Amino acid sequence: MHEPLIGITTYLEPAARWGVWELPAAVLPSAYPQLVQRSGGLAALLPPDEAERAATVVARLDGLVIAGGADIDPELYGAERDFRTGPPAHERDTWEVALLRAAMAAGVPVLGICRGMQLLNVALGGTLTQHLDGHTGPFGKAGVLGEHPVVPVPGTRYASLVPEETSVPTYHHQAVERLAPGLVVSAHAADGTVEAVELPGGTPWVMGVQWHPEMGDDLRVMRALVDAARTAAATRAAAKPPVTARA
């Protein structure tokens, strides 16, 4: 069975430490590629690059994951910076918006995780709430994920994958404010926060979740991306004209 190649975006840090080294690094928690692998895909890390290369990169992928990370620059959605908004990650913003647009144009399935869902909303014309209380981890414990229930919206793709209320690992302080045109909400938290969004219809397969599935045991969303990537890859392969031998 074909194992789809799933690209995952990475952080770009000015200094990271491992062994005896402390150097600039493109990094990603190992839980992301492990989730792809556990769900039947092959994982490839995509560090920030020139936006002009996004279409070339996407052409070699079967699926795309936009990972979590830094707050999105409010300039991208026409807002002034809140004092609680973190430092911008311009390289990631530019690269990941280009990847998203290239993937959607090519029909490559996309899953946005936390920041990735927020970037999906911004890239398609939506806005963000720059600070939200109660969605990080336990009070006073930075870097520790919290947990809360999310409720699916009936009739959505997400609800077809996860029809019941579930408790999810979460760590974010920003969220969707104005939903982008074309997206639909597919899950909410108890306080009304948008927890999942998607493009309705079959093509392209595009979904975003506000929580961190890589930090839990529920594979259903990632398996759905991998399955969609496998199907999309087969469709693209079937559409290519046959190669004829030259005399």
Disulfide bonds with the S-S distance in Angstrom:
none
